[in-house]
Amino acid sequence: MFIFTIIVVIMFYLYQRHFPVWQVPSLEDFCHNASEKNVVVVDVRDYQDASHKPVQGAYNLPYAYLKRHHNQIAKGEIVVVASDPVLKNLSIRFLKGHGFKVIGYQLIK
């Protein structure tokens, strides 16, 4: 029974981090014209990464601060900007779990 519990915990951890989120498409080149659409762009990259390649009009809120400050994000359609697939998966799952409508993502390395 103990081994089964450990396996379930490990599977949940791997699912959260590495299994892609369904029905959230990649929106390449979306952030360049996001201001003309009524969409909130949330940049979950670290402040240092976001300052090297900034996204115009994006709300910069690193994933580490997302849990504490997600209530500052305006309700509506959201596009997530992340630096890697793990950060993208974690951020989208968190935002969807708190009632946000995530319509896409963009990876910027």
Buried (B, 14 or more C-beta within 10 A) or exposed (E): EEEEEEEEEEEEEEEEEEEEBEEBEEBEEBBEEBEEEEBBBBBBBBEEBBEEEBBEBBBBBBBEEBEEEBEEBEEEBBBBBBBEBEBBBBBBBBBBEEEBEBBBBBBBE
